[in-house]
C-alpha cells in the first residue's frame, strides 16, 4: 500500500511538474501526461556505450533551460540521480540519446516511481527538443563523469 501511495504521489508530482515547467514556448501550451505502471520491467542492457557527438556547452544551456537541473545536480542525488552517476553508467553501457528520445529503458534508477516521473518529463519537457539538442544534453552530461 505504501508503494502504491508513493507511486501515485510521484505521478501527481510529474503531472504538476510537466504542466508548470519548461521554456517560454512550452509554457504557452497545456500538456497533460498520464502514466500507468503495472510492473517494473528489467532494464535492457545495451552492448555499446554512448558515443555523443553533441556540444557540451549548448547542452549545459539546454539542461538548465529545460529545467533538468530541478531534479539532477552534478554531484548529488536530488529527485533523480546525479549527473555524474548517470554519466558513469552510460559510459559503460547504454545510449543516453535514445533514452532521452524515449526509445530506451532506464538503466540508472529503475524504480518504477522514478521511471514514471522521468518518462513524464521526457514525454512533456523534451518532446519539442531536436535530436541534435538531445545529443548536446547528453554530451554535457557525459562531460561530467
C-alpha positions in Angstrom: 0.0 0.0 0.0 2.9 2.4 0.8 4.5 1.7 -2.6 1.2 2.4 -4.3 0.7 5.7 -2.5 4.3 6.7 -3.3 3.8 5.8 -7.0 0.5 7.9 -7.0 2.2 10.8 -5.4 5.1 10.6 -7.9 2.7 10.5 -10.8 0.8 13.5 -9.5 4.1 15.4 -9.0 5.1 14.6 -12.5 1.8 15.9 -13.9 2.1 19.1 -12.0 5.8 19.5 -12.9 5.2 18.9 -16.6 2.4 21.3 -16.7 4.2 24.1 -14.9 7.8 23.8 -16.1 9.6 24.3 -19.4 10.7 27.1 -21.6 8.6 30.1 -22.6 7.3 28.5 -25.8 6.2 25.4 -23.8 4.5 27.4 -21.1 2.0 28.7 -23.7 0.9 25.2 -24.3 -1.0 22.9 -21.9 0.3 19.4 -21.6 -1.4 16.6 -19.7 0.5 13.4 -19.2 -1.0 10.2 -17.8 1.4 7.4 -16.8 0.3 3.9 -15.8 2.8 1.5 -14.4 1.7 -2.1 -13.8 5.0 -3.8 -13.0 8.7 -3.0 -13.2 10.5 -4.4 -16.2 14.1 -5.4 -16.1 16.3 -2.8 -17.8 17.7 -3.9 -21.2 21.4 -3.9 -21.4 22.9 -2.1 -24.4 26.1 -3.5 -25.8 27.9 -0.3 -26.8 28.5 2.7 -24.6 27.1 6.1 -25.6 29.0 8.0 -28.2 28.0 11.6 -28.1 28.8 14.0 -30.9 26.9 16.9 -29.3 28.2 20.2 -28.0 28.6 20.2 -24.2 28.3 24.0 -23.9 25.0 24.1 -25.7 23.9 21.0 -23.7 24.6 22.8 -20.4 22.4 25.7 -21.5 19.6 23.3 -22.6 19.9 21.3 -19.4 19.3 24.4 -17.3 16.7 25.9 -19.7 14.6 22.7 -19.9 14.6 22.5 -16.0 16.5 19.2 -15.9 18.6 20.8 -13.1 15.5 20.9 -11.0 15.8 17.1 -10.5 19.5 16.4 -11.4 22.5 18.0 -9.7 26.1 17.5 -11.0 27.4 15.5 -8.0 24.4 14.6 -5.7 21.0 12.9 -5.9 18.2 15.5 -5.8 14.9 14.0 -7.1 16.8 11.9 -9.7 20.3 10.6 -9.7 23.3 12.9 -10.0 24.6 13.7 -13.5 27.9 12.1 -12.6 26.1 8.8 -11.7 24.1 8.9 -14.9 27.3 9.6 -17.0 29.3 6.8 -15.3 26.5 4.3 -16.0 26.1 5.4 -19.7 29.9 5.4 -20.2 29.9 1.7 -19.7 26.5 0.7 -21.2 23.5 2.3 -22.8 22.7 5.1 -25.2 21.7 8.2 -23.4 20.3 10.0 -26.5 18.0 7.0 -27.2 16.8 7.3 -23.5 16.2 11.0 -23.9 14.2 10.2 -27.0 12.1 7.7 -25.1 13.4 4.9 -27.2 15.5 3.0 -24.5 14.7 1.8 -21.0 16.1 3.5 -17.8 19.4 1.9 -16.7 20.4 4.2 -13.8 17.4 4.4 -11.4 14.9 1.7 -12.4 12.5 2.2 -9.5 9.0 2.2 -11.2 8.1 5.5 -9.5 11.3 7.2 -10.7 10.9 5.8 -14.2 7.3 7.2 -14.3 8.5 10.6 -13.3 11.3 10.6 -15.9 9.0 9.2 -18.6 6.6 12.0 -17.9 9.4 14.6 -18.2 10.7 13.1 -21.5 7.2 13.0 -23.0 6.4 16.5 -21.8 9.5 18.7 -21.5 11.7 17.1 -24.1 9.1 16.4 -26.7 10.0 19.6 -28.7 13.8 19.2 -28.3 15.5 18.1 -31.5 17.8 15.1 -31.8 20.8 17.4 -32.1 19.8 19.2 -28.9 19.4 15.9 -27.1 22.9 14.9 -28.3 24.1 18.3 -26.8 22.4 17.5 -23.5 24.0 14.0 -23.5 27.4 15.5 -24.3 27.1 17.9 -21.4 26.1 15.1 -19.0 28.9 12.8 -20.2 31.4 15.6 -19.8 30.8 15.5 -16.0 31.7 11.8 -15.5 
